[in-house]
Amino acid sequence: MSVLAPEGPVYQAGTLSGNPVAMAADYETLKQLGEPGVYELLEERSNRFLSHLEKIVEGKGIQVNHVGTMFTMFFNDQPVRNFQDTKKSDQERFARYFRNMLDRGIYVSPSQFEGNFISLCHTDEILDYVLKSIEESIE
């Protein structure tokens, strides 16, 4: 710690940096992620969720990009591979979707240019509710 400011030459800052509650939460998260089978469980839940999501959006002008537990829905008829492609997405349609999801108690990223994540807190029941809500919200 002696290399960090104000004692040392390295400046480090952040909203929750060093906050005891945030540090305790980080520690507990890392402990849970170290348990056997956790990543396999996350991958299984994510694959199940995303395969259902892709069926729901099929033919509806929505692209789902994902890697691991992270995914983004683009309201776009064409594949989204770069920033230029994202700019062709229908932001007004996304805004309606966002409001519909909020009405169902689901907080998705407020921009279709941000990622959503599946976590250990998302049970199959929760993910099924999210899928049902997405289906209703995009109609």
C-alpha positions in Angstrom: 0.0 0.0 0.0 3.0 2.3 0.4 3.3 2.7 -3.4 -0.3 4.2 -3.6 -1.0 7.9 -3.2 -0.8 9.8 -1.0 2.3 8.0 0.3 3.5 6.7 -3.0 3.6 7.7 -6.7 0.7 5.5 -7.9 -2.7 7.3 -8.1 -5.6 4.9 -7.8 -9.3 6.0 -7.5 -12.8 4.7 -8.1 -16.3 5.1 -6.7 -16.1 2.0 -4.5 -12.3 1.6 -4.4 -11.4 0.5 -0.9 -15.0 0.7 0.3 -15.3 -2.1 3.0 -18.8 -3.2 1.8 -17.7 -3.4 -1.8 -14.5 -5.3 -0.8 -16.5 -7.8 1.2 -18.9 -8.3 -1.7 -15.9 -8.8 -4.1 -14.3 -11.3 -1.8 -17.5 -13.4 -1.4 -18.1 -13.3 -5.2 -14.6 -14.6 -5.8 -15.1 -17.3 -3.3 -18.3 -18.4 -5.0 -16.7 -18.3 -8.4 -13.9 -20.6 -7.1 -16.4 -23.4 -6.3 -16.3 -26.5 -8.5 -18.8 -26.5 -11.4 -19.7 -22.8 -11.2 -18.6 -21.8 -14.6 -20.2 -24.9 -16.1 -23.5 -24.0 -14.5 -23.3 -20.5 -15.8 -22.5 -21.7 -19.3 -25.4 -24.2 -19.1 -27.9 -21.5 -18.0 -26.6 -19.1 -20.6 -26.7 -21.5 -23.5 -30.3 -22.6 -22.5 -31.4 -18.9 -22.2 -29.7 -17.8 -25.4 -31.0 -20.7 -27.5 -34.6 -19.8 -26.4 -34.0 -16.1 -27.0 -32.7 -16.7 -30.5 -35.9 -18.7 -31.3 -38.1 -15.8 -29.9 -36.4 -13.1 -32.0 -36.1 -15.2 -35.2 -37.6 -13.3 -38.1 -38.4 -10.2 -36.0 -35.6 -7.9 -37.0 -33.5 -8.5 -33.9 -29.9 -9.7 -33.7 -28.6 -11.4 -30.6 -24.8 -11.1 -30.1 -23.3 -13.1 -27.2 -20.2 -14.5 -25.7 -20.2 -16.5 -22.5 -22.8 -15.1 -20.2 -22.9 -11.7 -21.9 -25.4 -10.8 -24.6 -26.9 -7.8 -26.4 -30.0 -7.5 -28.5 -29.8 -5.2 -31.5 -33.0 -4.1 -33.2 -31.5 -4.5 -36.6 -32.4 -6.6 -39.7 -28.7 -7.2 -40.4 -25.9 -8.9 -38.5 -24.1 -6.5 -36.1 -20.4 -6.9 -36.3 -19.0 -3.5 -35.7 -19.9 0.1 -34.6 -21.1 1.1 -38.0 -23.6 -1.8 -38.0 -24.8 -0.8 -34.5 -25.7 2.7 -35.8 -28.2 1.1 -38.2 -30.2 -0.3 -35.2 -33.7 1.0 -34.4 -33.2 2.9 -31.2 -36.9 4.0 -30.9 -37.9 0.3 -31.1 -35.3 -0.5 -28.4 -36.7 2.3 -26.2 -40.2 0.8 -26.4 -38.8 -2.6 -25.6 -36.8 -1.2 -22.6 -40.0 0.5 -21.2 -42.0 -2.7 -21.7 -39.4 -4.7 -19.8 -39.4 -2.1 -17.0 -43.1 -2.5 -16.8 -42.5 -6.2 -16.1 -40.0 -5.4 -13.4 -36.9 -6.3 -15.5 -34.0 -3.9 -15.7 -32.1 -4.4 -18.9 -29.2 -2.2 -20.0 -30.7 1.2 -21.0 -29.0 1.2 -24.3 -28.9 -1.5 -26.9 -25.2 -0.7 -27.2 -24.5 -2.1 -23.7 -24.2 -5.7 -22.6 -26.5 -7.8 -20.4 -25.2 -10.6 -18.2 -26.5 -13.9 -16.8 -25.3 -14.5 -13.3 -25.5 -17.1 -10.6 -28.5 -15.2 -9.1 -30.5 -15.9 -12.3 -32.4 -19.2 -11.6 -34.2 -21.1 -14.4 -37.5 -19.7 -13.1 -36.2 -16.1 -13.4 -34.7 -16.7 -16.8 -38.0 -18.2 -18.0 -39.8 -15.1 -16.8 -37.3 -12.9 -18.6 -37.8 -14.9 -21.8 -41.6 -14.6 -21.6 -41.2 -10.9 -20.9 -38.9 -10.4 -23.9 -41.4 -12.2 -26.1 -44.3 -10.0 -24.9 -42.1 -6.8 -25.0 -41.0 -7.1 -28.6 -44.5 -7.7 -30.1 
